[in-house]
Amino acid sequence: MPIIRVELLEGRTVDQKRALVKEVTEAFVRTCGGNPASLQVVISDVPAENWGNGGELMSDRKKS
């Protein structure tokens, strides 16, 4: 049972997440084979204040 974990900054809609899960599943099965029903996709929404890049919080970048 493969598990694909996706971490994103908060803000995507349920429809966007639904489409992402569908596309990731199809790409995995096309590339690696297997049964789509056995693939797990876990999406973690991360608040911008909990994500850092380049030495600064993403929430600080949005302010500038």
Secondary structure by P-SEA (a helix, b strand, c coil): cbbbbbbbcccccaaaaaaaaaaaaaaaaaacccccccbbbbbbbbcccccccccccaaaaaac
